[in-house]
């Protein structure tokens, strides 16, 4: 009986914690300027190919005038924050509380901490002029496919979604084309055009810069249709 009485109170306090995370995120990120969100495995090591490629890509993105946003942890996230910071760019980490503690990497010059994944996801999206997705696991796939769903369902204006590392992604993209599209007709042909597979950091920068110039100074809207203040 006590649990039944306490649950509504706990839920009300949870609402305030959620609001606090949104307020802090909007306040801190609202002034960073154009940004690009990066995703990828936390298990990548500094001597591995994709770590180095992520570091190089982030460096070029920062030189082009964009802040970078990562999950703030190790692996690809660390590489991205490192590349941006060393290029003199804004290097942002959106850290998350996990049962197995995530240790924030040391290359963030703006670090935010989240308890709720959905609050963190909004921050990845709201201030980004594009997603760059490096090889990763379930979390990376979640971010990739969520971005495709938002674009496909018109809940989000189309923006660049770039998969880095053609050899890693070709099995997935071939399966999407052969099974999801051709064999089962679960997606439309144009749905295969909402992402691009690349290996060259300079080609990534061009896509992001071209998109920003086409959009002007206004950033991407929330999928809920909220307007900027």
MARSE-540926 format. One line per field, with one value per atom (N, C-alpha, C): x, y, z; residue number from 1; atom name. Coordinates in steps of 0.1 Angstrom, whole numbers, plus 5000, padded with zeros to 4 digits. Example, Ala and Ser with C-alpha at 12.3 -4.5 7.8 and 13.67 -1.06 7.14 Angstrom:
BEGIN
c1: [5132/5123/5132/5128/5137/5129]
c2: [4943/4955/4967/4978/4989/5000]
c3: [5078/5078/5078/5071/5071/5079]
i: [1/1/1/2/2/2]
at: [N/CA/C/N/CA/C]
//
This chain:
BEGIN
c1: [5008/5000/5009/5020/5029/5034/5038/5043/5033/5020/5010/5009/5010/5009/5021/5033/5045/5048/5043/5046/5042/5030/5027/5036/5040/5049/5063/5068/5080/5079/5068/5066/5067/5060/5060/5075/5082/5096/5104/5101/5108/5105/5093/5090/5099/5102/5110/5125/5129/5143/5144/5134/5134/5134/5126/5126/5139/5146/5159/5169/5169/5178/5176/5163/5160/5165/5162/5165/5180/5188/5202/5208/5202/5207/5204/5192/5189/5197/5199/5207/5222/5228/5242/5244/5236/5238/5232/5224/5217/5226/5238/5247/5260/5261/5273/5274/5264/5264/5262/5265/5262/5271/5265/5271/5268/5276/5275/5275/5266/5266/5273/5281/5289/5285/5284/5281/5291/5293/5302/5306/5313/5316/5325/5321/5329/5341/5342/5353/5364/5363/5374/5387/5398/5411/5419/5428/5435/5444/5448/5456/5448/5435/5426/5422/5419/5416/5405/5393/5382/5383/5391/5394/5402/5412/5420/5411/5403/5394/5384/5379/5370/5377/5389/5397/5399/5403/5406/5393/5382/5370/5365/5366/5362/5371/5384/5393/5389/5386/5382/5368/5359/5346/5348/5357/5359/5366/5375/5382/5372/5361/5351/5341/5343/5335/5324/5323/5312/5317/5308/5310/5308/5314/5310/5303/5294/5287/5288/5292/5294/5287/5287/5282/5291/5303/5312/5321/5319/5327/5340/5343/5356/5354/5364/5363/5362/5352/5349/5346/5338/5335/5347/5356/5369/5377/5377/5385/5379/5366/5359/5362/5360/5362/5377/5386/5400/5403/5399/5401/5396/5384/5378/5386/5389/5395/5409/5416/5430/5430/5419/5417/5412/5410/5405/5390/5383/5368/5361/5348/5340/5337/5341/5341/5331/5319/5309/5306/5304/5301/5288/5279/5266/5267/5272/5274/5261/5261/5249/5253/5244/5246/5242/5251/5249/5252/5246/5249/5264/5270/5285/5290/5295/5298/5306/5301/5308/5317/5330/5339/5340/5337/5338/5352/5354/5368/5373/5386/5392/5392/5387/5388/5376/5366/5354/5357/5354/5355/5341/5331/5317/5311/5309/5304/5291/5281/5268/5265/5257/5254/5239/5235/5221/5218/5206/5201/5192/5186/5175/5180/5179/5184/5176/5163/5154/5158/5161/5166/5179/5187/5200/5199/5189/5187/5182/5173/5169/5180/5190/5201/5210/5212/5219/5213/5200/5192/5190/5186/5181/5192/5204/5214/5224/5220/5229/5225/5235/5233/5236/5238/5240/5244/5243/5248/5259/5270/5280/5282/5280/5278/5290/5298/5310/5306/5313/5310/5308/5297/5294/5284/5279/5270/5256/5249/5234/5231/5238/5236/5237/5248/5250/5239/5235/5224/5211/5209/5197/5196/5207/5208/5206/5212/5212/5197/5191/5178/5167/5169/5160/5160/5172/5173/5166/5167/5160/5145/5140/5126/5120/5127/5123/5122/5132/5132/5121/5120/5110/5096/5093/5079/5077/5086/5085/5083/5088/5088/5101/5110/5123/5126/5129/5134/5146/5147/5158/5172/5181/5195/5205/5217/5227/5229/5228/5231/5242/5254/5265/5271/5272/5278/5293/5302/5316/5321/5328/5334/5326/5328/5319/5321/5332/5334/5326/5324/5317/5302/5297/5283/5277/5285/5280/5270/5273/5265/5251/5250/5237/5230/5237/5230/5225/5233/5229/5217/5216/5205/5192/5194/5183/5177/5186/5182/5175/5182/5177/5165/5165/5154/5143/5146/5136/5129/5137/5132/5127/5135/5132/5123/5127/5120/5107/5107/5095/5088/5094/5087/5083/5092/5089/5093/5101/5105/5104/5104/5103/5117/5118/5131/5138/5130/5137/5142/5137/5142/5157/5161/5176/5184/5178/5186/5187/5182/5183/5196/5205/5218/5228/5241/5252/5263/5270/5281/5294/5303/5315/5327/5339/5352/5361/5358/5367/5362/5370/5366/5363/5370/5368/5354/5350/5337/5326/5328/5319/5317/5328/5328/5320/5322/5315/5300/5296/5281/5276/5282/5278/5277/5288/5289/5278/5277/5266/5252/5250/5237/5235/5245/5244/5241/5249/5247/5233/5227/5214/5203/5206/5197/5197/5209/5210/5213/5211/5215/5206/5194/5185/5188/5189/5192/5180/5182/5172/5162/5149/5138/5137/5131/5128/5118/5118/5108/5094/5092/5079/5073/5081/5077/5078/5086/5088/5096/5093/5100/5110/5121/5131/5126/5131/5127/5133]
c2: [4988/5000/5013/5012/5024/5027/5016/5019/5026/5022/5028/5043/5046/5060/5068/5062/5070/5071/5062/5063/5076/5081/5094/5105/5105/5116/5114/5102/5100/5104/5101/5104/5119/5127/5141/5147/5142/5146/5143/5131/5127/5137/5143/5153/5165/5169/5181/5178/5165/5162/5162/5157/5158/5172/5181/5195/5201/5198/5204/5200/5187/5183/5190/5192/5200/5214/5221/5235/5237/5228/5229/5227/5217/5214/5225/5231/5242/5254/5257/5268/5267/5256/5254/5253/5246/5243/5254/5262/5272/5283/5284/5294/5289/5276/5270/5272/5276/5278/5265/5264/5252/5240/5229/5217/5204/5194/5181/5171/5161/5151/5138/5132/5120/5109/5097/5084/5074/5064/5053/5045/5035/5025/5032/5028/5032/5023/5013/5003/5005/5014/5017/5022/5017/5020/5030/5038/5049/5044/5031/5026/5020/5020/5014/5024/5019/5027/5037/5032/5041/5051/5048/5059/5070/5067/5077/5084/5077/5084/5093/5089/5098/5111/5109/5120/5130/5125/5133/5140/5133/5139/5150/5148/5158/5170/5168/5179/5188/5181/5189/5196/5189/5196/5208/5207/5218/5230/5227/5237/5244/5237/5243/5252/5253/5262/5255/5242/5235/5230/5231/5224/5209/5200/5186/5182/5173/5167/5152/5147/5132/5128/5115/5110/5111/5117/5120/5109/5097/5086/5083/5070/5065/5062/5056/5051/5062/5060/5070/5083/5083/5096/5104/5097/5103/5108/5100/5104/5117/5118/5130/5142/5141/5152/5156/5147/5150/5158/5153/5159/5174/5176/5189/5198/5193/5202/5206/5197/5200/5209/5210/5219/5233/5234/5247/5248/5237/5238/5236/5237/5234/5219/5213/5198/5195/5190/5189/5174/5171/5157/5157/5148/5146/5133/5134/5122/5116/5103/5096/5087/5087/5079/5064/5055/5041/5032/5020/5011/5008/5006/5005/5018/5025/5040/5043/5053/5059/5070/5069/5079/5089/5102/5112/5114/5115/5116/5130/5132/5145/5156/5153/5162/5171/5170/5178/5192/5203/5216/5221/5213/5216/5202/5199/5186/5187/5180/5180/5165/5164/5151/5148/5137/5133/5120/5120/5107/5100/5107/5101/5101/5090/5089/5098/5099/5106/5121/5126/5140/5142/5133/5134/5133/5124/5123/5136/5143/5156/5166/5166/5175/5171/5158/5154/5160/5160/5164/5179/5185/5199/5209/5207/5217/5212/5201/5194/5198/5200/5202/5189/5178/5165/5155/5142/5131/5124/5121/5113/5101/5089/5077/5068/5065/5056/5042/5032/5018/5017/5010/5009/4997/4997/4986/4991/4986/4988/5003/5010/5024/5032/5029/5036/5032/5020/5016/5023/5024/5031/5046/5053/5067/5067/5058/5058/5056/5046/5042/5052/5058/5068/5080/5084/5096/5092/5080/5076/5077/5072/5072/5086/5095/5109/5116/5113/5119/5112/5099/5092/5096/5098/5101/5116/5124/5139/5145/5139/5145/5153/5152/5159/5164/5176/5181/5173/5170/5162/5169/5161/5166/5155/5159/5148/5138/5125/5114/5106/5106/5100/5088/5077/5065/5065/5065/5065/5051/5046/5033/5024/5024/5016/5001/4997/4982/4977/4986/4982/4982/4992/4994/4986/4981/4976/4964/4956/4944/4949/4959/4964/4971/4979/4987/4978/4967/4958/4950/4946/4939/4948/4961/4970/4971/4972/4973/4960/4949/4936/4931/4932/4926/4936/4947/4957/4963/4966/4973/4964/4956/4948/4936/4928/4916/4917/4927/4928/4941/4951/4963/4970/4970/4976/4991/4995/5009/5013/5026/5031/5033/5033/5035/5048/5058/5071/5070/5060/5059/5055/5049/5045/5058/5069/5081/5091/5087/5096/5095/5086/5086/5084/5087/5086/5078/5069/5061/5067/5071/5077/5072/5075/5072/5084/5094/5106/5118/5122/5133/5146/5149/5161/5160/5149/5147/5150/5145/5147/5162/5169/5184/5191/5187/5194/5192/5180/5178/5186/5187/5194/5209/5214/5228/5232/5224/5227/5228/5218/5218/5231/5234/5246/5259/5260/5272/5272/5261/5260/5264/5260/5263/5277/5283/5297/5295/5306/5306/5298/5294/5287/5273/5267/5253/5244/5231/5221/5222/5220/5220/5207/5208/5195/5187/5174/5166/5169/5175/5178/5190/5198/5210/5222/5221/5232/5243/5256/5266/5272/5277/5284/5297/5300/5313/5325]
c3: [5000/5000/5000/5007/5008/4994/4987/4973/4964/4965/4957/4960/4973/4977/4973/4973/4970/4956/4947/4933/4926/4928/4921/4925/4938/4943/4936/4935/4928/4913/4907/4893/4891/4900/4900/4901/4910/4911/4899/4893/4880/4869/4869/4859/4860/4873/4875/4871/4874/4869/4854/4847/4833/4828/4834/4830/4832/4843/4846/4836/4831/4821/4808/4804/4792/4793/4804/4807/4806/4813/4812/4798/4791/4778/4768/4769/4760/4763/4776/4780/4776/4778/4775/4760/4752/4738/4729/4734/4726/4720/4725/4721/4714/4712/4706/4691/4685/4670/4663/4650/4642/4648/4648/4654/4646/4648/4641/4652/4652/4662/4657/4665/4661/4669/4663/4671/4667/4676/4673/4685/4683/4694/4705/4718/4729/4730/4723/4724/4714/4706/4696/4704/4699/4706/4697/4704/4697/4685/4685/4674/4663/4664/4654/4643/4632/4620/4622/4628/4628/4639/4650/4659/4652/4645/4638/4628/4621/4611/4617/4629/4636/4641/4646/4650/4639/4627/4616/4611/4610/4606/4615/4628/4637/4636/4634/4632/4620/4609/4597/4599/4606/4609/4618/4628/4637/4629/4620/4612/4603/4599/4591/4599/4612/4620/4628/4628/4635/4649/4659/4671/4669/4677/4676/4689/4688/4699/4699/4710/4712/4725/4727/4740/4751/4749/4760/4765/4760/4766/4759/4759/4753/4738/4732/4719/4708/4699/4689/4695/4705/4712/4716/4722/4727/4715/4704/4692/4686/4686/4680/4689/4702/4711/4710/4709/4708/4695/4684/4671/4671/4676/4676/4686/4698/4708/4703/4697/4692/4680/4673/4662/4667/4680/4686/4685/4683/4681/4694/4694/4705/4706/4717/4718/4729/4726/4735/4738/4751/4755/4762/4758/4765/4772/4784/4792/4798/4800/4805/4817/4827/4838/4834/4836/4833/4845/4845/4856/4857/4845/4845/4841/4850/4849/4837/4829/4818/4823/4820/4824/4813/4816/4806/4801/4788/4782/4785/4785/4789/4779/4767/4756/4754/4763/4762/4768/4761/4767/4771/4768/4774/4777/4789/4793/4801/4796/4802/4807/4817/4823/4823/4818/4817/4824/4830/4836/4826/4817/4809/4794/4788/4774/4765/4767/4758/4758/4770/4771/4763/4765/4758/4743/4738/4724/4717/4725/4720/4717/4727/4725/4713/4711/4699/4686/4686/4674/4672/4683/4682/4676/4680/4676/4665/4659/4649/4635/4626/4612/4604/4612/4606/4616/4612/4620/4613/4619/4614/4622/4616/4623/4620/4629/4628/4632/4629/4633/4648/4652/4666/4668/4681/4685/4685/4695/4696/4698/4706/4708/4695/4687/4675/4665/4664/4655/4659/4672/4677/4672/4673/4668/4653/4646/4631/4627/4632/4627/4632/4644/4648/4639/4635/4625/4612/4608/4595/4597/4608/4611/4611/4618/4619/4605/4597/4583/4575/4576/4567/4571/4583/4588/4588/4583/4582/4596/4606/4619/4621/4612/4612/4598/4596/4583/4579/4566/4561/4564/4569/4572/4569/4567/4564/4574/4570/4579/4571/4577/4570/4577/4571/4576/4572/4581/4578/4579/4568/4568/4560/4547/4537/4540/4543/4545/4557/4567/4579/4576/4569/4567/4555/4546/4533/4536/4546/4548/4553/4561/4566/4554/4547/4537/4525/4522/4512/4517/4530/4535/4535/4538/4537/4523/4514/4500/4495/4497/4492/4499/4513/4521/4523/4529/4533/4521/4511/4500/4489/4483/4471/4474/4484/4487/4494/4504/4513/4511/4504/4502/4515/4525/4538/4538/4529/4527/4513/4510/4496/4491/4477/4472/4477/4478/4483/4497/4505/4519/4519/4508/4508/4505/4502/4499/4510/4522/4533/4541/4537/4543/4532/4535/4526/4532/4525/4530/4524/4533/4528/4536/4531/4537/4538/4532/4530/4539/4549/4558/4550/4539/4532/4525/4520/4514/4525/4537/4548/4551/4551/4554/4543/4531/4520/4521/4524/4526/4537/4549/4560/4557/4551/4548/4538/4528/4518/4524/4533/4540/4548/4556/4564/4556/4545/4536/4530/4527/4522/4532/4545/4556/4561/4560/4566/4581/4588/4603/4612/4607/4615/4616/4628/4631/4628/4631/4629/4640/4636/4646/4653/4665/4672/4665/4666/4659/4664/4676/4681/4674/4666/4659/4668/4679/4688/4680/4683/4677/4686/4680/4688/4694/4706/4712/4705]
i: [1/1/1/2/2/2/3/3/3/4/4/4/5/5/5/6/6/6/7/7/7/8/8/8/9/9/9/10/10/10/11/11/11/12/12/12/13/13/13/14/14/14/15/15/15/16/16/16/17/17/17/18/18/18/19/19/19/20/20/20/21/21/21/22/22/22/23/23/23/24/24/24/25/25/25/26/26/26/27/27/27/28/28/28/29/29/29/30/30/30/31/31/31/32/32/32/33/33/33/34/34/34/35/35/35/36/36/36/37/37/37/38/38/38/39/39/39/40/40/40/41/41/41/42/42/42/43/43/43/44/44/44/45/45/45/46/46/46/47/47/47/48/48/48/49/49/49/50/50/50/51/51/51/52/52/52/53/53/53/54/54/54/55/55/55/56/56/56/57/57/57/58/58/58/59/59/59/60/60/60/61/61/61/62/62/62/63/63/63/64/64/64/65/65/65/66/66/66/67/67/67/68/68/68/69/69/69/70/70/70/71/71/71/72/72/72/73/73/73/74/74/74/75/75/75/76/76/76/77/77/77/78/78/78/79/79/79/80/80/80/81/81/81/82/82/82/83/83/83/84/84/84/85/85/85/86/86/86/87/87/87/88/88/88/89/89/89/90/90/90/91/91/91/92/92/92/93/93/93/94/94/94/95/95/95/96/96/96/97/97/97/98/98/98/99/99/99/100/100/100/101/101/101/102/102/102/103/103/103/104/104/104/105/105/105/106/106/106/107/107/107/108/108/108/109/109/109/110/110/110/111/111/111/112/112/112/113/113/113/114/114/114/115/115/115/116/116/116/117/117/117/118/118/118/119/119/119/120/120/120/121/121/121/122/122/122/123/123/123/124/124/124/125/125/125/126/126/126/127/127/127/128/128/128/129/129/129/130/130/130/131/131/131/132/132/132/133/133/133/134/134/134/135/135/135/136/136/136/137/137/137/138/138/138/139/139/139/140/140/140/141/141/141/142/142/142/143/143/143/144/144/144/145/145/145/146/146/146/147/147/147/148/148/148/149/149/149/150/150/150/151/151/151/152/152/152/153/153/153/154/154/154/155/155/155/156/156/156/157/157/157/158/158/158/159/159/159/160/160/160/161/161/161/162/162/162/163/163/163/164/164/164/165/165/165/166/166/166/167/167/167/168/168/168/169/169/169/170/170/170/171/171/171/172/172/172/173/173/173/174/174/174/175/175/175/176/176/176/177/177/177/178/178/178/179/179/179/180/180/180/181/181/181/182/182/182/183/183/183/184/184/184/185/185/185/186/186/186/187/187/187/188/188/188/189/189/189/190/190/190/191/191/191/192/192/192/193/193/193/194/194/194/195/195/195/196/196/196/197/197/197/198/198/198/199/199/199/200/200/200/201/201/201/202/202/202/203/203/203/204/204/204/205/205/205/206/206/206/207/207/207/208/208/208/209/209/209/210/210/210/211/211/211/212/212/212/213/213/213/214/214/214/215/215/215/216/216/216/217/217/217/218/218/218/219/219/219/220/220/220/221/221/221/222/222/222/223/223/223/224/224/224/225/225/225/226/226/226/227/227/227/228/228/228/229/229/229]
at: [N/CA/C/N/CA/C/N/CA/C/N/CA/C/N/CA/C/N/CA/C/N/CA/C/N/CA/C/N/CA/C/N/CA/C/N/CA/C/N/CA/C/N/CA/C/N/CA/C/N/CA/C/N/CA/C/N/CA/C/N/CA/C/N/CA/C/N/CA/C/N/CA/C/N/CA/C/N/CA/C/N/CA/C/N/CA/C/N/CA/C/N/CA/C/N/CA/C/N/CA/C/N/CA/C/N/CA/C/N/CA/C/N/CA/C/N/CA/C/N/CA/C/N/CA/C/N/CA/C/N/CA/C/N/CA/C/N/CA/C/N/CA/C/N/CA/C/N/CA/C/N/CA/C/N/CA/C/N/CA/C/N/CA/C/N/CA/C/N/CA/C/N/CA/C/N/CA/C/N/CA/C/N/CA/C/N/CA/C/N/CA/C/N/CA/C/N/CA/C/N/CA/C/N/CA/C/N/CA/C/N/CA/C/N/CA/C/N/CA/C/N/CA/C/N/CA/C/N/CA/C/N/CA/C/N/CA/C/N/CA/C/N/CA/C/N/CA/C/N/CA/C/N/CA/C/N/CA/C/N/CA/C/N/CA/C/N/CA/C/N/CA/C/N/CA/C/N/CA/C/N/CA/C/N/CA/C/N/CA/C/N/CA/C/N/CA/C/N/CA/C/N/CA/C/N/CA/C/N/CA/C/N/CA/C/N/CA/C/N/CA/C/N/CA/C/N/CA/C/N/CA/C/N/CA/C/N/CA/C/N/CA/C/N/CA/C/N/CA/C/N/CA/C/N/CA/C/N/CA/C/N/CA/C/N/CA/C/N/CA/C/N/CA/C/N/CA/C/N/CA/C/N/CA/C/N/CA/C/N/CA/C/N/CA/C/N/CA/C/N/CA/C/N/CA/C/N/CA/C/N/CA/C/N/CA/C/N/CA/C/N/CA/C/N/CA/C/N/CA/C/N/CA/C/N/CA/C/N/CA/C/N/CA/C/N/CA/C/N/CA/C/N/CA/C/N/CA/C/N/CA/C/N/CA/C/N/CA/C/N/CA/C/N/CA/C/N/CA/C/N/CA/C/N/CA/C/N/CA/C/N/CA/C/N/CA/C/N/CA/C/N/CA/C/N/CA/C/N/CA/C/N/CA/C/N/CA/C/N/CA/C/N/CA/C/N/CA/C/N/CA/C/N/CA/C/N/CA/C/N/CA/C/N/CA/C/N/CA/C/N/CA/C/N/CA/C/N/CA/C/N/CA/C/N/CA/C/N/CA/C/N/CA/C/N/CA/C/N/CA/C/N/CA/C/N/CA/C/N/CA/C/N/CA/C/N/CA/C/N/CA/C/N/CA/C/N/CA/C/N/CA/C/N/CA/C/N/CA/C/N/CA/C/N/CA/C/N/CA/C/N/CA/C/N/CA/C/N/CA/C/N/CA/C/N/CA/C/N/CA/C/N/CA/C/N/CA/C/N/CA/C/N/CA/C/N/CA/C/N/CA/C/N/CA/C/N/CA/C/N/CA/C/N/CA/C/N/CA/C/N/CA/C/N/CA/C/N/CA/C/N/CA/C/N/CA/C/N/CA/C/N/CA/C/N/CA/C/N/CA/C/N/CA/C/N/CA/C/N/CA/C/N/CA/C/N/CA/C/N/CA/C/N/CA/C/N/CA/C/N/CA/C/N/CA/C/N/CA/C/N/CA/C/N/CA/C/N/CA/C/N/CA/C/N/CA/C/N/CA/C/N/CA/C/N/CA/C/N/CA/C/N/CA/C/N/CA/C/N/CA/C]
//
